[in-house]
Amino acid sequence: MTLMTPFALSLSKGRSFLRRAKGRASTGSARTALLAAAALFATPAAAQLRVDVSGGIAQPMPIAIPVMPTPAATGTPAGDTASLGQRVAEIVTNDLKGSGLFSPLPQGQLAPVAFAQVTAPDFPFWTQTGAQALVQGFVQANGDGSLTVGCYLYDVVSGAEIARQGFVVQPAAWRRGAHKCADTVYTRLTGEGPYFDSRVVYVSETGPKKKRIKRLAIMDQDGANHRFLTNGRAIVLTPRFAPNQQTIAYMSFENDRPRVYVYQIGSGTQRLVVDQPNMTFAPRFSPDGRSIVFSMAVNGNTDIYRVPASGGQPVRLTTSPGIDTSASYSPDGSKIVFESDRGGGQQLYVMNADGSGQQRISFGGGRYATPVWSPRGDLIAFTKIGGGFSVGIMSPTGGGERILTHGWQDEGPTFSPNGRVIMFFRTGQGSGKADLWSVDLTGVNERRIPTPLDGSDPAWGPLLP
């Protein structure tokens, strides 16, 4: 699936131009036509309506997201465009509600929107609903078999258009058009980067507590489009995306030998990263995807190593006695955070990417584990162990430590693509049942992520291309 470059849409002025664009698409010039559309129908200047995300949200913004009409009900492999308009609106609603920053009005309070009203909202009606923002759009079938999902954002109080964007997708990828629309609304009203159009890889678990079956699984960030990648014959742990999102590094007990593998999502094949008799584990790609850092146990000592992603000779980065593991690169690739018990208990350390300049950064009570660097570079998330397991954040120098969760056993944090949300897994006391959860940086908006079975070890991938 390829999502084409977004282009601004105008229903009132752009129908004839879009027909010409589709004609050019049939001659192989689709990209040129779409870029021309973007230039012709520029997005209007942003209005002042804004959600403050700097602290806890006392009152989410009321927002109206009515069913999206279609110019003509047309059958597609994903369903007719009228039903898709309802489903797209539902996904946009769920995305924005799940962020904790918006309070979508119930559909029963919303009036049906005619196609002609998409660019001419009935502001008097929407004002009396109490909505501060309005999302309208449409779903249209194109002559080449693709779909256009149009997305418009309005400030209800001022009656101003804040954003408009259109996304051309194949019918099988209609959900991506909905996530992209939600991302447009989120970014324009918060000033934060997008994150809804992304995927998560994790470990799916089932079976008795002492004999768990663990498989690699992948899904959209909201739990949709779920599928298993491995068959469960070998236990798998700590899957991590490559920047290209087509490759996953993980630890497998294949043939009862715990070692790091790379899995190709497209072909379903796996490859051993380091063919040595030693135990290798906790892999993670470098930001450029060229290297993998991992831990290897040699003669009773565990250190962090780096190896080319294509394979080769590992380079040892740490040499202290004890266990050094859970390495994670800074987004610019210049530094690595990791955990080590070299001082007697698990603590967090930062070093340069070549292994030099190792410095401890955690000094609070208890132990620290599973650090991960934020995509924005400003924070490190970690598991805090002491009277239970919690997920927290601190600066890369160790300052500003804050605990975000307070479950019985919360661990394994991973950041959303915009660095605003953290996903983790929570294990129930006594049951051993694990579920995926997310929480924002305020620690206020905590919610469970649906999975078919139990889930652990999540890794949030970058935005989809």
LUMKEKE-238938 format. One line per 10 residues: number of its first residue (from 1); for each residue y, z, x of N, C-alpha, C. Coordinates in steps of 0.05 Angstrom, whole numbers. Layout:
<sites>
NUM = Y/Z/X/Y/Z/X/Y/Z/X; ...
</sites>
This chain:
<sites>
1 = -24/0/17/0/0/0/25/0/17; 43/-18/10/69/-19/24/91/-14/5; 107/5/10/131/10/-7/154/-6/6; 165/-24/-10/186/-42/0/212/-26/4; 229/-37/21/255/-24/26/270/-19/0; 280/6/-5/295/12/-30/320/-5/-32; 327/-12/-56/352/-26/-59/366/-16/-84; 393/-15/-83/408/-5/-106/406/-25/-129; 404/-15/-153/401/-31/-177/425/-29/-195; 432/-50/-209/452/-49/-230/442/-64/-254
11 = 436/-51/-276/426/-65/-300/447/-82/-312; 472/-73/-312/493/-87/-326/501/-113/-312; 498/-113/-286/508/-137/-271/485/-151/-255; 463/-137/-252/444/-147/-233/420/-162/-243; 417/-166/-269/392/-178/-279/388/-206/-268; 410/-222/-269/407/-250/-260/401/-251/-230; 414/-232/-215/409/-232/-186/380/-224/-180; 369/-205/-195/341/-196/-191/322/-219/-197; 329/-235/-218/312/-258/-223/312/-277/-200; 335/-281/-188/336/-299/-164/321/-286/-141
21 = 323/-259/-138/309/-246/-117/279/-249/-120; 269/-247/-145/241/-251/-149/233/-280/-143; 250/-299/-149/244/-326/-142/242/-330/-112; 259/-317/-97/258/-319/-68/232/-305/-58; 224/-283/-72/200/-269/-63/176/-288/-64; 176/-306/-84/153/-324/-85/153/-344/-62; 175/-348/-49/175/-366/-26/174/-351/1; 169/-325/0/165/-309/24/190/-296/35; 211/-296/19/236/-284/28/244/-259/13; 223/-244/5/228/-220/-11/246/-200/3
31 = 241/-195/29/257/-175/43/286/-183/45; 291/-209/50/318/-218/51/332/-214/25; 318/-220/3/330/-218/-24/336/-189/-30; 318/-171/-23/322/-143/-29/345/-131/-13; 347/-139/12/369/-129/28/396/-140/17; 396/-164/8/420/-175/-4/428/-160/-29; 407/-152/-45/412/-135/-69/425/-109/-61; 415/-98/-40/426/-72/-30/456/-75/-24; 463/-97/-11/491/-101/-4/509/-106/-28; 498/-120/-48/514/-127/-71/518/-103/-89
41 = 498/-86/-93/500/-64/-111/499/-38/-96; 521/-32/-82/523/-9/-65/523/17/-82; 510/38/-71/509/63/-85/537/75/-86; 545/86/-109/572/97/-111/575/122/-94; 601/129/-90/606/153/-74/596/178/-88; 587/197/-72/575/221/-83/597/238/-97; 589/249/-120/606/268/-134/603/295/-122; 616/315/-134/617/342/-122/594/360/-132; 579/351/-152/557/368/-163/537/373/-140; 531/398/-136/514/405/-113/499/431/-118
51 = 474/432/-108/458/457/-109/460/471/-82; 467/496/-82/469/512/-58/441/522/-51; 430/514/-27/403/522/-19/403/542/3; 427/553/9/429/571/32/418/599/27; 415/607/2/404/633/-4/385/632/-27; 377/655/-38/359/656/-60/372/643/-85; 357/630/-101/367/616/-124/367/635/-148; 390/644/-157/391/662/-179/388/646/-205; 398/622/-206/397/606/-231/393/576/-223; 369/565/-226/365/537/-220/383/519/-237
61 = 390/496/-226/408/478/-241/393/466/-265; 405/468/-289/393/454/-312/396/424/-309; 374/409/-313/374/380/-308/358/367/-330; 367/345/-340/353/330/-361/340/305/-349; 314/302/-355/299/279/-344/283/266/-368; 296/250/-384/283/238/-407/263/216/-398; 245/209/-417/226/188/-412/241/162/-404; 230/148/-384/243/124/-374/234/100/-390; 253/85/-402/245/62/-418/237/38/-401; 228/17/-415/221/-8/-402/235/-31/-417
71 = 244/-52/-403/256/-74/-418/236/-89/-435; 210/-88/-428/189/-101/-444/163/-88/-437; 149/-77/-457/123/-64/-452/103/-85/-442; 95/-81/-417/78/-101/-403/54/-86/-392; 30/-98/-396/6/-86/-385/4/-90/-354; -5/-69/-340/-9/-71/-311/-36/-57/-305; -46/-60/-281/-71/-46/-274/-68/-15/-275; -44/-5/-275/-39/24/-277/-33/33/-305; -33/15/-324/-25/21/-352/0/6/-359; 7/6/-385/31/-10/-393/56/4/-384
81 = 77/-11/-381/102/0/-369/115/21/-387; 110/21/-413/121/41/-430/108/68/-424; 82/69/-421/68/95/-415/75/103/-386; 78/84/-368/86/91/-341/114/104/-340; 132/95/-357/158/108/-358/156/137/-365; 138/145/-383/134/173/-389/122/188/-366; 102/176/-353/89/189/-330/107/192/-306; 124/172/-301/143/174/-279/162/197/-284; 173/199/-309/191/221/-315/177/248/-312; 151/250/-319/137/275/-315/134/283/-286
91 = 129/264/-269/127/270/-240/154/278/-228; 175/264/-236/202/272/-226/208/300/-235; 201/306/-260/205/333/-271/190/354/-255; 164/349/-251/148/368/-236/156/372/-207; 164/350/-194/174/353/-167/199/370/-165; 218/365/-182/243/380/-181/239/408/-190; 223/413/-210/218/440/-219/204/456/-197; 184/443/-184/169/456/-163/186/464/-139; 209/451/-135/226/459/-113/239/486/-117; 239/495/-142/252/520/-149/282/519/-152
101 = 293/495/-147/322/492/-147/333/480/-174; 314/470/-190/322/457/-215/306/468/-238; 319/467/-262/306/476/-286/307/453/-306; 286/436/-306/286/413/-325/285/422/-354; 301/409/-371/300/416/-399/274/406/-411; 263/421/-430/238/412/-444/242/385/-457; 221/369/-458/223/342/-469/232/343/-499; 225/365/-513/232/367/-541/262/368/-545; 277/375/-525/306/377/-527/320/351/-519; 304/331/-511/316/307/-500/314/284/-520
111 = 335/268/-522/335/245/-540/322/221/-526; 308/204/-541/298/179/-528/321/162/-517; 316/149/-495/337/133/-482/329/103/-485; 347/88/-497/343/59/-498/348/46/-471; 337/23/-467/339/10/-441/369/5/-434; 385/-2/-454/413/-8/-448/429/17/-441; 418/41/-449/432/66/-443/427/76/-415; 409/64/-401/403/74/-374/428/74/-356; 444/54/-359/469/52/-343/494/61/-360; 489/69/-385/511/78/-402/503/103/-417
121 = 500/126/-404/489/150/-417/507/159/-440; 494/172/-459/509/185/-481/518/213/-472; 539/214/-456/547/239/-444/554/261/-465; 566/255/-488/571/277/-507/545/291/-515; 523/275/-519/498/287/-527/487/304/-504; 487/294/-479/476/308/-457/492/333/-450; 518/332/-456/535/356/-451/526/379/-469; 520/374/-494/513/395/-512/485/406/-507; 469/393/-491/442/404/-484/444/426/-463; 467/427/-449/470/447/-428/462/436/-400
131 = 453/411/-399/446/400/-373/470/395/-356; 469/401/-330/490/395/-312/486/368/-298; 461/360/-295/454/334/-283/435/319/-301; 435/293/-299/419/276/-316/405/255/-298; 379/252/-301/364/231/-287/354/211/-308; 362/187/-306/352/165/-324/342/143/-306; 324/126/-317/313/105/-302/297/86/-320; 282/69/-307/266/50/-322/242/42/-305; 222/30/-318/199/18/-305/196/-10/-315; 196/-29/-296/196/-57/-304/174/-72/-288
141 = 159/-88/-302/139/-105/-289/152/-130/-279; 146/-138/-254/158/-161/-241/138/-184/-242; 149/-208/-238/133/-232/-240/111/-234/-219; 115/-221/-196/95/-222/-175/73/-201/-177; 73/-186/-199/53/-165/-203/62/-138/-194; 85/-135/-181/95/-109/-173/110/-96/-195; 118/-71/-190/134/-56/-209/160/-48/-196; 181/-47/-212/206/-35/-203/211/-9/-218; 215/12/-203/222/38/-215/252/43/-209; 268/42/-229/297/47/-226/303/76/-230
151 = 322/86/-215/328/115/-215/359/119/-214; 370/132/-234/399/137/-235/404/167/-238; 423/177/-224/431/205/-225/460/208/-234; 465/225/-254/492/228/-265/500/258/-265; 526/262/-261/538/288/-266/547/289/-295; 534/306/-311/539/306/-340/567/315/-346; 577/336/-332/603/347/-338/625/327/-333; 624/313/-310/646/294/-304/640/266/-314; 616/261/-323/609/235/-332/607/214/-310; 602/223/-285/602/206/-262/574/199/-254
161 = 570/175/-245/545/167/-232/545/176/-203; 524/191/-195/523/202/-168/506/184/-150; 484/173/-161/466/157/-144/451/138/-161; 443/115/-150/425/97/-163/408/84/-142; 383/81/-148/364/70/-128/341/57/-143; 330/37/-131/307/24/-143/285/21/-122; 260/22/-131/237/21/-113/217/1/-124; 209/-17/-107/189/-37/-115/162/-29/-103; 143/-25/-121/117/-15/-112/95/-32/-126; 71/-31/-114/48/-42/-128/39/-23/-149
171 = 26/-33/-170/18/-15/-192/2/9/-183; -16/6/-163/-32/28/-154/-16/50/-141; 9/43/-133/26/62/-119/50/71/-137; 47/69/-163/69/76/-181/79/104/-177; 60/123/-170/68/151/-166/89/153/-143; 87/136/-123/106/137/-101/134/130/-110; 136/112/-129/162/106/-140/174/131/-154; 157/146/-167/167/171/-180/175/192/-159; 159/195/-139/166/214/-118/192/206/-103; 195/180/-99/219/170/-86/244/176/-103
181 = 241/173/-130/263/179/-148/270/209/-146; 249/226/-146/254/255/-144/267/261/-117; 259/248/-96/272/252/-70/301/244/-70; 307/222/-84/335/213/-86/352/235/-99; 342/246/-122/357/267/-136/360/292/-118; 338/300/-106/338/324/-90/358/322/-67; 357/300/-52/374/297/-29/404/296/-36; 410/282/-58/438/279/-66/450/305/-77; 433/322/-89/443/347/-101/441/371/-83; 425/369/-62/422/392/-43/433/387/-16
191 = 435/362/-8/443/356/20/420/358/40; 396/365/30/373/368/47/358/341/48; 340/338/67/324/314/70/302/314/48; 290/290/44/269/287/24/243/298/33; 225/304/14/198/312/22/176/307/1; 183/297/-23/163/294/-44/144/271/-38; 153/250/-25/136/227/-20/121/231/7; 102/249/6/88/257/31/59/266/24; 43/269/44/15/277/40/8/302/55; -14/314/48/-24/338/61/-54/333/67
201 = -62/340/91/-91/341/98/-98/370/101; -122/378/92/-130/406/92/-160/408/93; -170/432/94/-199/437/94/-207/446/66; -224/431/53/-234/438/26/-259/454/30; -260/477/15/-282/496/19/-297/501/-7; -323/505/-4/-339/513/-27/-364/527/-17; -378/541/-35/-402/555/-27/-398/585/-23; -420/600/-18/-419/629/-14/-401/636/9; -391/661/8/-371/670/28/-382/668/57; -408/674/61/-419/673/88/-432/647/95
211 = -430/627/77/-442/601/83/-425/579/70; -401/577/79/-382/558/67/-386/530/77; -383/511/59/-383/483/65/-354/475/68; -346/463/90/-318/456/96/-316/427/102; -299/413/86/-295/384/89/-266/378/93; -260/357/107/-232/346/109/-226/333/82; -202/339/72/-192/326/48/-163/319/51; -154/299/36/-126/290/38/-116/286/9; -90/290/5/-78/288/-22/-48/284/-19; -35/277/-41/-6/277/-42/3/306/-42
221 = 28/311/-35/38/339/-32/36/354/-59; 34/341/-81/31/355/-107/3/357/-116; -17/350/-99/-45/352/-106/-58/327/-118; -42/307/-124/-52/282/-135/-65/264/-114; -79/243/-123/-93/224/-105/-111/238/-85; -125/258/-94/-142/274/-77/-168/258/-69; -176/260/-44/-202/249/-36/-212/264/-11; -239/265/-9/-252/277/13/-256/257/36; -253/266/61/-255/248/84/-282/252/98; -292/276/98/-318/282/111/-338/293/91
231 = -364/292/97/-384/298/78/-393/327/77; -383/344/95/-390/372/94/-415/380/110; -428/360/123/-452/367/139/-444/383/163; -420/380/173/-410/396/196/-385/410/188; -382/435/196/-357/450/190/-334/438/205; -311/436/191/-287/425/204/-264/446/201; -246/446/220/-223/465/220/-198/451/230; -175/462/224/-149/455/235/-143/425/237; -144/410/214/-136/382/216/-106/379/219; -98/360/235/-69/355/241/-63/325/241
241 = -42/317/226/-34/289/225/-23/279/252; -28/254/258/-13/240/278/13/230/265; 34/224/281/59/214/269/54/188/253; 34/172/260/30/147/245/16/152/218; 7/176/213/-5/185/188/-31/171/182; -41/155/201/-67/142/197/-89/155/213; -82/175/229/-101/188/247/-98/219/243; -121/232/245/-121/261/242/-138/273/265; -126/292/279/-141/307/299/-151/333/287; -175/341/293/-187/365/281/-210/375/298
251 = -219/399/292/-242/410/305/-267/408/287; -289/400/298/-314/397/283/-337/410/298; -355/421/282/-379/432/293/-402/412/292; -396/387/296/-416/366/296/-437/372/317; -462/370/308/-485/376/326/-483/404/337; -471/422/322/-468/450/329/-453/455/355; -435/436/362/-419/438/386/-389/436/377; -374/459/377/-346/458/368/-328/443/388; -319/420/379/-303/403/396/-282/388/379; -262/378/393/-240/364/380/-247/334/376
261 = -241/324/352/-246/296/345/-220/284/334; -220/258/333/-198/243/320/-211/226/298; -200/228/274/-210/213/251/-191/191/243; -200/167/239/-184/144/230/-187/142/200; -165/146/185/-166/147/156/-174/120/145; -164/98/156/-171/72/145/-200/65/147; -212/69/170/-240/61/175/-260/83/169; -250/109/168/-269/131/164/-285/138/188; -277/128/212/-292/134/236/-280/157/251; -297/171/267/-287/193/283/-294/188/312
271 = -278/199/330/-282/196/359/-278/222/373; -295/229/392/-293/253/408/-269/249/427; -252/270/428/-228/268/445/-234/273/474; -248/295/480/-255/303/507/-285/307/508; -299/290/523/-328/292/525/-336/311/547; -334/337/542/-342/357/561/-359/378/547; -374/393/562/-392/413/549/-377/438/538; -352/441/545/-337/464/537/-328/463/508; -323/486/496/-312/487/469/-283/479/470; -276/460/452/-248/451/449/-239/455/420
281 = -214/462/416/-205/469/389/-175/469/387; -164/473/363/-135/476/357/-120/452/368; -126/427/359/-111/404/369/-85/399/353; -66/386/366/-42/377/353/-30/354/369; -20/333/354/-8/310/367/20/317/377; 28/303/398/56/303/406/73/287/386; 99/292/386/116/277/366/115/247/368; 110/237/392/108/208/395/80/197/391; 61/215/386/33/207/380/17/198/404; 28/200/428/14/190/452/-5/211/464
291 = 0/236/458/-16/258/470/-26/277/449; -47/291/456/-58/313/440/-59/338/457; -48/360/448/-52/386/461/-74/400/446; -90/416/461/-112/430/449/-119/453/467; -137/470/458/-147/492/475/-176/486/483; -182/495/507/-209/491/518/-218/517/532; -242/526/525/-253/551/537/-270/543/561; -263/553/584/-277/547/609/-282/573/624; -308/579/628/-315/603/643/-302/629/632; -302/631/606/-292/655/593/-262/657/590
301 = -248/636/598/-219/636/595/-210/612/579; -192/616/561/-183/594/544/-154/587/550; -149/561/557/-122/552/563/-115/527/546; -90/520/547/-80/497/533/-80/473/552; -89/451/542/-91/426/557/-77/403/541; -70/382/556/-59/358/544/-76/335/553; -81/316/534/-97/293/540/-85/269/525; -86/244/537/-76/221/522/-91/218/495; -78/211/474/-91/208/448/-113/188/449; -111/169/467/-132/148/469/-156/158/485
311 = -154/182/497/-175/193/514/-167/192/543; -182/207/559/-176/208/588/-181/236/599; -169/241/622/-173/266/636/-153/287/626; -162/310/617/-144/331/607/-127/343/630; -102/351/624/-85/364/642/-81/393/633; -86/412/650/-84/440/643/-55/449/644; -45/462/622/-18/470/620/-14/500/623; -33/516/617/-31/545/620/-53/555/638; -48/577/652/-68/588/671/-72/618/669; -58/631/651/-60/660/649/-87/669/638
321 = -97/692/647/-122/703/636/-119/709/607; -140/704/591/-139/709/562/-142/684/546; -133/685/522/-135/662/503/-108/651/497; -103/626/505/-79/612/498/-86/590/478; -74/589/455/-82/570/434/-60/564/415; -66/548/394/-47/541/372/-21/529/383; -23/509/400/1/497/411/14/478/391; 40/478/391/56/461/373/81/452/387; 86/426/387/109/414/400/135/419/384; 157/421/399/183/418/386/186/389/378
331 = 204/383/358/206/356/348/215/336/368; 229/344/389/237/325/410/216/323/432; 195/338/430/173/336/450/178/350/476; 200/365/479/207/376/504/194/404/509; 187/418/487/176/445/490/151/448/472; 136/469/478/112/476/463/112/506/457; 107/513/432/103/541/425/73/545/422; 64/569/429/35/575/428/31/605/425; 7/613/419/0/641/418/-18/648/441; -15/673/451/-31/682/474/-35/712/472
341 = -58/721/481/-63/750/483/-62/760/512; -49/745/529/-47/752/557/-35/780/562; -19/789/543/-6/816/546/-22/838/532; -45/831/521/-62/851/507/-64/847/478; -46/832/465/-47/827/437/-35/800/432; -41/787/409/-31/761/403/-1/761/399; 13/745/415/42/742/414/49/712/417; 74/705/411/83/678/413/98/673/439; 93/650/451/106/641/475/116/613/472; 137/607/487/148/579/489/147/570/518
351 = 140/545/522/140/534/549/150/505/548; 158/495/571/165/466/572/139/450/568; 143/425/561/120/408/554/101/404/578; 111/408/602/93/405/626/80/432/633; 84/453/617/72/479/623/89/498/638; 112/490/647/130/507/663/147/524/644; 159/545/655/178/562/641/167/577/617; 143/588/620/130/603/598/145/629/593; 153/634/567/168/658/560/158/668/533; 155/694/532/147/707/506/172/708/488
361 = 168/702/462/190/703/443/186/722/420; 162/733/416/158/752/394/156/780/404; 171/798/392/172/826/401/171/846/378; 166/837/354/164/855/331/137/870/331; 134/888/312/109/903/310/87/884/300; 62/891/307/40/875/299/34/851/317; 18/833/308/10/810/323/20/784/310; 21/763/326/32/737/316/12/715/323; 8/696/305/-11/675/309/-2/649/295; -17/627/300/-13/601/288/16/591/286
371 = 31/591/308/59/582/306/60/552/301; 82/543/288/87/515/284/117/510/284; 126/490/298/154/484/300/164/468/276; 187/475/266/199/460/244/206/432/252; 204/412/234/213/385/240/243/383/246; 258/403/237/287/404/243/292/417/270; 273/430/282/276/442/308/289/469/308; 297/479/285/312/504/284/296/529/280; 271/526/272/254/549/265/226/546/275; 212/568/278/183/568/283/171/586/262
381 = 151/575/248/136/591/228/111/602/241; 101/625/231/78/638/244/64/655/223; 40/664/231/25/684/216/30/711/229; 39/731/213/43/758/223/19/775/214; 7/789/234/-17/805/228/-10/834/234; -14/850/213/-8/879/215/-5/891/188; -26/905/179/-26/915/151/-31/892/132; -44/871/141/-48/847/125/-38/823/140; -38/800/127/-30/775/139/-7/764/123; 15/757/136/38/746/122/49/722/138
391 = 64/705/124/77/682/136/106/688/141; 116/682/165/144/688/171/156/665/187; 182/668/193/197/649/209/214/664/229; 221/650/251/240/660/271/252/637/285; 273/642/300/286/620/315/268/614/340; 272/591/353/256/585/376/260/604/400; 280/620/399/284/640/420/274/668/411; 263/670/386/252/695/377/270/711/359; 294/703/354/313/718/338/310/712/308; 322/729/292/323/724/263/296/724/249
401 = 278/741/258/251/741/245/253/750/216; 240/734/198/239/741/170/211/736/159; 200/754/144/174/751/131/179/739/103; 165/717/97/169/703/72/149/709/50; 124/717/58/103/721/38/92/749/41; 78/758/20/68/785/21/41/786/6; 24/766/10/-3/766/-1/-21/784/16; -46/787/7/-65/803/22/-72/789/49; -76/762/48/-82/747/72/-69/720/70; -45/717/80/-30/691/80/-29/682/109
411 = -36/657/114/-36/648/142/-36/617/144; -34/607/168/-34/578/173/-11/563/162; 14/570/169/37/555/157/39/527/168; 51/509/152/58/482/160/83/474/145; 101/460/158/127/453/147/126/427/131; 143/425/110/148/400/96/163/382/115; 164/355/109/178/337/127/208/344/131; 221/357/111/249/364/115/253/392/126; 231/406/132/233/433/143/243/454/124; 244/448/98/255/466/78/234/483/65
421 = 209/473/64/187/486/50/163/490/69; 149/512/65/125/518/82/101/520/64; 80/506/71/54/508/58/36/526/75; 19/541/62/0/559/77/-24/564/59; -44/579/69/-66/585/52/-69/615/49; -78/623/25/-80/651/17/-109/657/10; -121/677/23/-148/685/17/-148/711/1; -164/710/-21/-166/733/-38/-181/756/-26; -172/780/-31/-186/804/-20/-213/807/-32; -233/808/-15/-261/813/-23/-275/787/-31
431 = -262/768/-44/-275/744/-54/-280/723/-33; -262/722/-13/-263/701/7/-253/674/-3; -244/673/-28/-233/649/-40/-206/643/-29; -202/618/-19/-177/611/-7/-163/589/-24; -137/590/-26/-121/571/-41/-97/563/-24; -86/539/-30/-62/530/-17/-38/539/-33; -17/548/-19/8/557/-32/31/545/-16; 55/545/-29/79/538/-15/101/558/-21; 120/560/-3/143/578/-6/167/565/8; 191/569/-3/214/557/11/225/577/31
441 = 245/569/46/255/586/68/269/611/59; 275/612/33/287/637/23/266/658/17; 240/649/15/219/667/7/218/672/-23; 234/658/-38/237/663/-67/217/646/-83; 216/620/-78/201/602/-94/172/599/-83; 154/614/-92/126/614/-83/109/602/-105; 92/583/-99/75/571/-120/48/561/-108; 28/560/-125/2/551/-117/0/520/-119; -12/508/-99/-17/479/-99/-45/473/-109; -48/457/-130/-74/452/-142/-93/436/-123
451 = -117/445/-121/-138/431/-106/-164/433/-122; -182/413/-121/-207/415/-136/-225/438/-129; -225/446/-104/-241/468/-94/-223/487/-79; -234/506/-65/-217/524/-48/-205/507/-26; -183/517/-14/-169/502/7/-158/520/28; -159/510/53/-148/525/76/-138/505/97; -125/516/117/-115/500/140/-100/475/133; -78/478/116/-63/454/109/-46/443/132; -42/417/132/-22/405/151/-6/384/135; 20/388/134/37/371/119/45/347/136
461 = 41/323/127/48/300/142/77/292/139; 87/273/155/114/263/152/118/247/126; 142/240/120/147/222/97/131/197/100; 121/187/79/106/161/80/126/138/85; 117/118/99/135/96/106/141/79/81
</sites>
